[in-house]
Amino acid sequence: QVQLVESGGGLVQSGGSLRLSCTASGTISSFYTLSWYRQAPGKQRDLVAGFTRYGRPVYADSVKGRFTISGDNAEKTGYLQMNNLKPEDTAVYYCNYEYIWGQGTQVTVSS
């Protein structure tokens, strides 16, 4: 049974950066199978970044050019580097693998 644990969230000022990590316990095929979602209060959970079946990164329009998804297969860890953060990026960020979700990590961006 795969479990996902996110870390790296926190409070940051507008324009700042954070790097989120998602570490998997159990067997996953590749960090390319990990994706990131976020959910702001009162809103639905939306995809932020992931990979296509060919390993190409895909991003929500709102984060293109600011966020970068990557990973380390040896560490079974996925990363989401978030630069130039904006208040509208405030949300709980979740890591996803197939039907499995992490517990989420809060990101708060102050103006």
C-alpha positions in Angstrom: 0.0 0.0 0.0 1.5 3.3 -1.1 1.3 6.2 1.3 2.3 9.8 0.4 3.6 12.4 2.8 3.9 16.0 1.7 6.1 18.6 3.3 7.5 22.1 2.7 4.4 24.2 3.0 4.4 27.4 5.1 3.8 31.1 5.2 5.6 33.2 2.6 5.3 36.8 1.4 4.2 37.5 -2.1 7.1 37.0 -4.5 8.7 34.4 -2.3 9.4 30.8 -3.0 8.7 27.4 -1.5 9.6 23.8 -2.5 7.1 21.1 -1.7 8.1 17.5 -1.3 6.1 14.3 -1.7 7.7 11.2 -0.4 6.2 7.8 -1.2 6.4 4.8 1.0 5.8 1.5 -0.8 6.4 0.9 -4.5 5.8 3.5 -7.2 6.9 3.1 -10.8 8.4 6.6 -11.1 8.1 10.1 -9.8 6.6 10.8 -13.2 3.4 9.2 -11.8 3.2 11.8 -9.0 1.1 14.9 -9.6 0.2 18.0 -7.5 -3.2 19.4 -6.8 -4.4 22.3 -4.7 -7.6 23.3 -3.0 -8.4 26.7 -1.7 -11.2 27.2 0.9 -14.6 26.9 -0.7 -13.2 25.8 -4.0 -12.7 22.4 -5.8 -9.4 20.6 -5.9 -7.6 21.4 -9.1 -4.5 20.0 -10.9 -1.4 22.2 -10.5 1.3 20.1 -12.2 1.9 16.6 -13.4 3.4 14.6 -16.2 2.0 13.3 -19.4 2.5 9.6 -20.2 5.5 10.6 -22.2 7.1 12.4 -19.2 6.4 15.9 -20.3 5.5 18.2 -17.5 2.1 19.9 -17.6 1.0 22.9 -15.6 -2.2 24.8 -14.8 -2.2 28.1 -16.8 -2.1 30.1 -13.6 1.3 28.6 -12.5 3.1 28.3 -15.8 6.5 29.9 -15.7 6.5 30.0 -11.9 6.2 26.4 -10.8 8.4 23.5 -11.7 7.6 19.8 -11.1 10.4 17.3 -10.7 11.4 14.3 -8.7 14.0 11.8 -7.6 13.3 8.1 -8.3 16.0 6.9 -5.9 14.3 8.8 -3.1 10.8 8.1 -4.3 10.1 11.8 -3.9 8.4 14.3 -6.1 9.0 18.0 -5.8 7.1 21.2 -6.7 9.3 24.3 -6.8 7.1 27.3 -6.5 8.6 30.7 -7.3 7.1 34.2 -7.5 4.3 33.1 -5.2 1.1 35.2 -5.2 -1.7 35.4 -2.7 -4.0 33.5 -5.0 -1.7 30.5 -4.7 -2.8 30.1 -1.1 -4.3 26.7 -0.7 -3.7 23.2 0.7 -1.4 21.4 -1.7 -1.9 17.6 -2.2 0.3 15.0 -3.8 -1.5 12.3 -5.9 -0.5 8.9 -7.1 -3.3 7.0 -9.0 -6.2 7.0 -6.5 -4.0 7.8 -3.5 -3.7 11.2 -1.8 -1.3 12.7 0.7 -2.6 14.5 3.7 -1.8 17.9 2.2 0.4 20.8 3.1 -0.8 24.3 3.7 0.7 27.1 1.6 -0.2 30.7 2.6 1.0 33.7 0.6 0.7 37.1 2.2 0.4 40.2 0.2 
